[in-house]
Amino acid sequence: MTQDDPFLWLEDVLGERALAWVRERNALTEGELQSLPGFEPRRLATLQVLDSQDRIPVVHRLGEHFYNLWQDAEHPRGLWRRTTLDEYRRPQPAWETVLDLDALGAAEGENWVWGGADALGPAYRRCLLFLSRGGADAQVVREFDLVDQRFVDGGFFVPEAKSSLHWIDDDTLYIGSDFGPGSLTDSGYPRVIKRWRRGQTLADAVTVFEGASTDVAADAWVDRTPGFQRSGFYRSVGFYDSKSFLLQADGALQPTLQPISKPDDAAFAFWRDRVLIQLRSDWTVAGRTWLRGSLLVADADAYLRGERELTAQFTPSATRSLASYSLTRSAVLLNLLDNVGGRLEELTPQANGWQRREVATPGLGTLAASALHDPLLGDGDALAEAYWLRRSGFLEPDTLELARTGSDQRTPVKALPAFFDASGMRVEQRFARSADGTRVPYFIAWPRQPRNDGRNPTLLYGYGGFEVALAPWYLGAAGRTWLEPGGVFVVANLRGGGEFGPEWHQAAIKANKQKSYDDFAAVAEDLIAAGITRPEHLGIQGGSNGGLLVGAVMLQRPELFGAVVCRVPLLDMRRFHKLLAGASWMAEYGDPDRPEDWAWISAYSPYQKLLDLAPERELPAVLFITSTRDDRVHPGHARKMAARLLALGRRPLYWENIEGGHGGAADNAQNARMRALEMSFLWQRLGAPA
């Protein structure tokens, strides 16, 4: 019960007493870790990678331009800049600066962090910029002119809130935001959607749609594809469930809405004259059952009339799942996982059915295909069938190629240089057996000369939630600070994640959440049994839901680990649904206010389980990392867990970045410092090879 919680005062994010406690803990942690001999070299090595001029600029197409936010030592908050495709393909593109965030913040006395942009095509002059103070999810929205490169005088402006906006035309938006009492859901997201005309105050904007307070959020959607214009609204009634509506009559006062019939937990999208439906549960319709994890296609008009002539674009197997898809003008690009290795398929409609074409891809690497097609340009889009193909692996730097559907030829565009020497290193995939016999895959990235006596410092990373798959990524800075000095890096693909589609995720939610923790412990046991490491040399790391993971397993199986890095975590599962966005995650964990749900949540909730800890029971060393500006997972979780451990006579380390949002850091310098603290802690506790 909350009245029995002696550390409830630490939930006061900006309270004087709470911040004094934070400053005290920060000083102690910094004093211990920053004084270690390796801290400064690790910080500089990480910052060098993060600020490298050789990084591949991630671009987003807006008409003829490709936009990028670039952060480095001279521009810590970033330059929003643009170039053309021809120029981008050059080794050293010429960039045009559109907005300097550092200069803007200095001029306005704000700590602006980039939150994204939404420009109105096909002209791409009117643009909404999302700016966050310190990296929070809540953002200020301001209208910007991409031609004149300045904020629009008297343009659209939304005060700081968790807002969603969609262009209807040059002078009209749909907006969901904080309009005052009753306008937000219990999760803190927009409940009310308004139609907002240029020149109107937000108070005068007309309400056109409302969700329920118990929904996660309500929102609008607008499809402006020429010849296929549609718009509507939806209610996210749960984290995975939604109800969608198609606008039939564009009446601002009383719009006519047609409910779109679909399974509540299915994702639904229009694609020109077709609809795409991605299933999270088995669906029996028109006498046929389609498996969860499938991607279905149908004629849009026929589907809206109630016909159910569906075709499967993808059907899952025991090892293959659909990670995501992207749409060119005429093809569907399927990003697949096969035993957590990347695969790509192109699907193109033909007169006699769909043509399926597999694109050659690496075995243990990751790839992502993303279409460049701009549907607002109509038939005149020269890039209608073009897409980016990005590849990476734990030891393989990212590469970016330009591809076109139907062709095996791909043009190399960018390649990331090697940030560490991977010669002699290798990656392998193994499988552990969980408590119930389930095979759990995991990757091992081996250093150049691993020890054969079980004394390898080993870092085990996991997440295991929200259908998020952990596919290989280039280790970059971690390669310098962990692999090169002789550490082993391991990534566990736990149930609760998305590595094998919805079934893999749903096997470890709510009453079955413990299976994620069993899987993680099984991987740790497998590493020890194989002689790769020993408990005193094995560390674990996770953030957000992964912070809950390592917090729970730390208490359940402390004998397996020597160190724990617990970043931006959920830990007090009795109150998670009452803190910030927590109510939206009850579809993953359950409702603690329901006795039957609390029965299974209380069995693992770290903050409560600490009270059951025997005084003589040893725990691994733990470092908590969080952010004051994290308005998604409340910093009170980490604060209270550290405070309770201290009250029980334990010695946790705690560090809270004042900025940074849910990512923990607002710029590269903060990120490098945070990572150096973590790595210094791990090397100190797990021991360098002799």
PEBEL-V224224 format. One record per helix or strand of 3 or more residues. SS is the DSSP state (H for helix, E for strand). FROM is the first residue (numbers start at 1). LEN is the number of residues. If there is no record, write none. Layout:
BEGIN
((SS,FROM,LEN) (SS,FROM,LEN))
END
This chain:
BEGIN
((H,2,3) (H,8,4) (H,16,18) (H,39,12) (E,60,3) (E,65,6) (E,79,5) (H,85,4) (E,96,5) (H,101,8) (E,112,8) (E,126,8) (E,139,7) (E,157,5) (E,164,6) (E,172,5) (E,192,6) (H,202,3) (E,206,5) (E,217,7) (E,230,7) (E,243,7) (E,256,5) (E,267,5) (E,274,5) (E,283,3) (E,288,3) (E,295,5) (H,300,5) (E,311,4) (E,320,8) (E,331,8) (E,341,10) (E,353,7) (E,366,6) (H,375,6) (E,386,7) (E,399,6) (E,410,6) (E,426,8) (E,439,8) (E,458,4) (H,477,7) (E,488,5) (H,502,5) (H,510,3) (H,514,16) (H,535,3) (E,538,6) (H,545,12) (H,558,3) (E,563,5) (H,576,3) (H,580,10) (H,595,7) (H,606,7) (E,621,7) (H,636,12) (E,653,5) (H,661,3) (H,668,19))
END
